[in-house]
Amino acid sequence: MGDEIRIVFEKFSNASQTVVKRDTVKIYDLKKPASILDLGLRHQEQIALLTKIQNALLAEQAALFGPKLTLCPKCGQKASKNGFMQSIFHAVFSDHKLRLQKHRCTNPDCGWQSTPTTLTEFGTDTHPDLAKLQCEQGASNSYRVAQANLEKLNCQRRSVNNHVQIRTTTNRIGECLAAQNGESTTLVSPPAPRLVIHLERGFIPVQNQDQAEVLLGMIYRLDPQPDGATVTHEITPTYIVSAIADDQKTFETYLFNACLQQGLAPTTHVYGLVDHASYSGTLLVMLQPYCQTLEQVLDWFHVAKQFDLAQQGLSALLTKFIERAMLDVWHGQADEALAKIEFLQAKLSNPAQQLRVGALQVYLQINYDYLVHYSQWEKNNKPFTSEELATHIDTLIEARDLSQRQVRWTQEGAHNLLQIRAAMASDKWNEQWPRLMMRNNS
């Protein structure tokens, strides 16, 4: 007869230094693994073992719920035990029923009785770690995919992880996060010598209308190194996003608070990188009283992208013409660039080419006041392009399929979900989670 492994649960009394309760949770035969599958415990076996251990622990904790009542809290008469109540508790990987002691008043005229549950004790019957996991899955995937992912993780289907529950939890936590983002704040970081604000705009399909505007922002500080150089690849940005149609008021609040968190101060030089002046300019102007200088520039990333679009379908000769116009913009000669583009526009006969080149002309004209001497800005070590950072902002929408036409969102629902995505992108999700849970259960 071979050896065996026993998983034992013990309750130990510190007062008497004795084991007051001992239960064998699981027994495993100890034998040589026939294959790698027999090495250790398999996924489903691990979940089953954890469930047994949780049951043993929860049984002991359930006995400690609430005070040991001897008097009725309502009338002051004698209280007595009144049987037990089954209460649901959803742990991260398993579901449990807690056996909780009930009490009642012995005074027949009073009628008081207790009905203890995890909900009455803690405001929720779901462990915060599970709710966090549901939010992360719900913010990164469709709710049905999130449900399937959690089922694979748990090796079973659980009602608490159905797509409706995931949607409810994600929306509720996102709503708490949105409220938290809108609360007034003070300077959190040390004053930043330079602050960069990158603004983008996207669109999502919503119910009852074709699409709704989403404003996105990324804020980060540029701290000089001892030798005077500025390191840009070690930035820790704060992402903000709003899908609320309120004339940008919500986004303005988020923007101001995020700037304070990054170190906005009266001595800060602020650089605003925008993709279009029609909406970005007014957003950044409101920061002017709170900083030393504010310089706004049309993001070179978007300028270059517009030139790339205009070149599509052009001959090699005309492409060179467009490239010379782009070089003019780079060297701060916007008027010369527009003259070249206007001349080219008159020479084109293809309607599609005319449309693309015309769009470039209009883009430069509308954003004329935000065009700068880009080569000089680069020489002076001023931020002028987002490069890879601009594409990362787009993932706040695209990674969750918010932009797909077959998905129709309410603006509030999309807004709440986007708050979670922004917190995750900012690497602040884990830091903010405890406060969010307290707020959600209050």
Secondary structure, 3 states (H helix, E strand, C coil): CCCEEEEEEEEEECCCCEEEEEEEEEEEECCCCCCHHHCCCCHHHHHHHHHHHHHHHHHHHHCCCCCCCCECCCCCCEEEEEEEEEEEEECCCCEEEEEEEEEEECCCCCCCECCCCHHHHHCCCECHHHHHHHHHHHHHCCHHHHHHHHHHHHCCCCHHHCHHHHHHHHHHHHHHHHHHHCCCCCCCCCCCCEEEEEEEEEEEEECCEEEEEEEEEEEEEECECCCCCECCCCCCCEEEEECCCCCCHHHHHHHHHHHHHHCCCCCCEEEEEECCHHHHHHHHHCCHHHCCEEEEEECHHHHHHHHHHHHCCCCHHHHHHHHHHHHHHHCCCHHHHHHHHHHHHHHCCCHHHHHHHHHHHHHHHHCHHHCCCHHHHHHCCCCCCCCHHHHHHHHHHHCCCCCCCCCCECHHHHHHHHHHHHHHHCCCHHHHHHHHHHHHHC
